[in-house]
Amino acid sequence: MIVEIVLGLLVLMEGYVIWNLTRKTEMLETWVQSFSTKVVNVRNELTEIDASGHFEADDEIGTIFTGIKEIISDLEETLGEDINAS
Protein backbone atom coordinates (compact mmCIF):
# COMPACT_ATOMS: atom_id res chain seq x y z
CA MET A 1 0.00 0.00 0.00
CA ILE A 2 2.76 2.45 0.93
CA VAL A 3 4.74 1.48 -2.17
CA GLU A 4 1.76 2.33 -4.42
CA ILE A 5 1.31 5.73 -2.75
CA VAL A 6 5.01 6.55 -3.09
CA LEU A 7 5.05 5.44 -6.74
CA GLY A 8 1.87 7.43 -7.44
CA LEU A 9 3.41 10.58 -5.96
CA LEU A 10 6.57 9.96 -7.93
CA VAL A 11 4.59 9.68 -11.18
CA LEU A 12 2.72 12.92 -10.39
CA MET A 13 5.96 14.76 -9.65
CA GLU A 14 7.56 13.47 -12.86
CA GLY A 15 4.49 14.53 -14.84
CA TYR A 16 4.71 18.04 -13.41
CA VAL A 17 8.43 18.27 -14.15
CA ILE A 18 7.90 17.17 -17.77
CA TRP A 19 5.01 19.61 -18.25
CA ASN A 20 6.99 22.48 -16.73
CA LEU A 21 10.10 21.83 -18.85
CA THR A 22 8.01 21.51 -22.01
CA ARG A 23 6.32 24.85 -21.29
CA LYS A 24 9.67 26.56 -20.70
CA THR A 25 11.18 25.03 -23.87
CA GLU A 26 8.27 26.27 -25.98
CA MET A 27 8.62 29.75 -24.46
CA LEU A 28 12.35 29.78 -25.28
CA GLU A 29 11.72 28.62 -28.85
CA THR A 30 9.22 31.44 -29.32
CA TRP A 31 11.75 33.96 -28.00
CA VAL A 32 14.48 32.68 -30.33
CA GLN A 33 12.17 32.93 -33.35
CA SER A 34 11.20 36.47 -32.37
CA PHE A 35 14.85 37.44 -31.86
CA SER A 36 15.80 35.93 -35.22
CA THR A 37 13.08 37.94 -36.93
CA LYS A 38 14.28 41.13 -35.25
CA VAL A 39 17.88 40.53 -36.39
CA VAL A 40 16.71 40.03 -39.96
CA ASN A 41 14.59 43.20 -39.80
CA VAL A 42 17.51 45.25 -38.46
CA ARG A 43 19.82 43.94 -41.18
CA ASN A 44 17.25 44.74 -43.86
CA GLU A 45 16.65 48.23 -42.47
CA LEU A 46 20.40 48.96 -42.38
CA THR A 47 20.72 47.80 -45.97
CA GLU A 48 17.79 50.01 -46.95
CA ILE A 49 19.16 53.04 -45.07
CA ASP A 50 22.58 52.75 -46.69
CA ALA A 51 21.37 51.82 -50.17
CA SER A 52 23.56 54.51 -51.72
CA GLY A 53 26.61 53.68 -49.59
CA HIS A 54 27.05 57.16 -48.12
CA PHE A 55 27.07 56.08 -44.48
CA GLU A 56 29.60 53.35 -45.01
CA ALA A 57 31.86 55.64 -47.04
CA ASP A 58 31.99 58.37 -44.36
CA ASP A 59 34.98 58.07 -42.00
CA GLU A 60 33.36 58.51 -38.58
CA ILE A 61 29.89 57.23 -39.39
CA GLY A 62 31.35 54.47 -41.57
CA THR A 63 33.30 53.04 -38.64
CA ILE A 64 30.19 52.88 -36.47
CA PHE A 65 28.10 51.56 -39.36
CA THR A 66 30.65 48.82 -40.05
CA GLY A 67 30.68 47.93 -36.35
CA ILE A 68 26.90 47.60 -36.33
CA LYS A 69 27.06 45.37 -39.41
CA GLU A 70 29.68 43.16 -37.71
CA ILE A 71 27.51 42.85 -34.59
CA ILE A 72 24.55 41.79 -36.72
CA SER A 73 26.73 39.23 -38.50
CA ASP A 74 27.86 37.86 -35.13
CA LEU A 75 24.22 37.60 -34.01
CA GLU A 76 23.34 35.75 -37.20
CA GLU A 77 26.17 33.28 -36.57
CA THR A 78 25.07 32.88 -32.94
CA LEU A 79 21.57 31.93 -34.05
CA GLY A 80 23.12 29.02 -35.90
CA GLU A 81 20.82 29.14 -38.87
CA ASP A 82 20.92 30.70 -42.29
CA ILE A 83 18.68 33.71 -41.83
CA ASN A 84 19.97 35.28 -45.03
CA ALA A 85 17.49 33.08 -46.88
CA SER A 86 14.55 34.82 -45.16
C-alpha positions as CSV (number, residue, x, y, z in Angstrom):
1,M,0.0,0.0,0.0
2,I,2.8,2.4,0.9
3,V,4.7,1.5,-2.2
4,E,1.8,2.3,-4.4
5,I,1.3,5.7,-2.8
6,V,5.0,6.6,-3.1
7,L,5.0,5.4,-6.7
8,G,1.9,7.4,-7.4
9,L,3.4,10.6,-6.0
10,L,6.6,10.0,-7.9
11,V,4.6,9.7,-11.2
12,L,2.7,12.9,-10.4
13,M,6.0,14.8,-9.7
14,E,7.6,13.5,-12.9
15,G,4.5,14.5,-14.8
16,Y,4.7,18.0,-13.4
17,V,8.4,18.3,-14.2
18,I,7.9,17.2,-17.8
19,W,5.0,19.6,-18.2
20,N,7.0,22.5,-16.7
21,L,10.1,21.8,-18.9
22,T,8.0,21.5,-22.0
23,R,6.3,24.8,-21.3
24,K,9.7,26.6,-20.7
25,T,11.2,25.0,-23.9
26,E,8.3,26.3,-26.0
27,M,8.6,29.8,-24.5
28,L,12.4,29.8,-25.3
29,E,11.7,28.6,-28.9
30,T,9.2,31.4,-29.3
31,W,11.8,34.0,-28.0
32,V,14.5,32.7,-30.3
33,Q,12.2,32.9,-33.4
34,S,11.2,36.5,-32.4
35,F,14.9,37.4,-31.9
36,S,15.8,35.9,-35.2
37,T,13.1,37.9,-36.9
38,K,14.3,41.1,-35.2
39,V,17.9,40.5,-36.4
40,V,16.7,40.0,-40.0
41,N,14.6,43.2,-39.8
42,V,17.5,45.3,-38.5
43,R,19.8,43.9,-41.2
44,N,17.2,44.7,-43.9
45,E,16.7,48.2,-42.5
46,L,20.4,49.0,-42.4
47,T,20.7,47.8,-46.0
48,E,17.8,50.0,-47.0
49,I,19.2,53.0,-45.1
50,D,22.6,52.8,-46.7
51,A,21.4,51.8,-50.2
52,S,23.6,54.5,-51.7
53,G,26.6,53.7,-49.6
54,H,27.0,57.2,-48.1
55,F,27.1,56.1,-44.5
56,E,29.6,53.3,-45.0
57,A,31.9,55.6,-47.0
58,D,32.0,58.4,-44.4
59,D,35.0,58.1,-42.0
60,E,33.4,58.5,-38.6
61,I,29.9,57.2,-39.4
62,G,31.4,54.5,-41.6
63,T,33.3,53.0,-38.6
64,I,30.2,52.9,-36.5
65,F,28.1,51.6,-39.4
66,T,30.7,48.8,-40.0
67,G,30.7,47.9,-36.3
68,I,26.9,47.6,-36.3
69,K,27.1,45.4,-39.4
70,E,29.7,43.2,-37.7
71,I,27.5,42.8,-34.6
72,I,24.6,41.8,-36.7
73,S,26.7,39.2,-38.5
74,D,27.9,37.9,-35.1
75,L,24.2,37.6,-34.0
76,E,23.3,35.8,-37.2
77,E,26.2,33.3,-36.6
78,T,25.1,32.9,-32.9
79,L,21.6,31.9,-34.1
80,G,23.1,29.0,-35.9
81,E,20.8,29.1,-38.9
82,D,20.9,30.7,-42.3
83,I,18.7,33.7,-41.8
84,N,20.0,35.3,-45.0
85,A,17.5,33.1,-46.9
86,S,14.5,34.8,-45.2
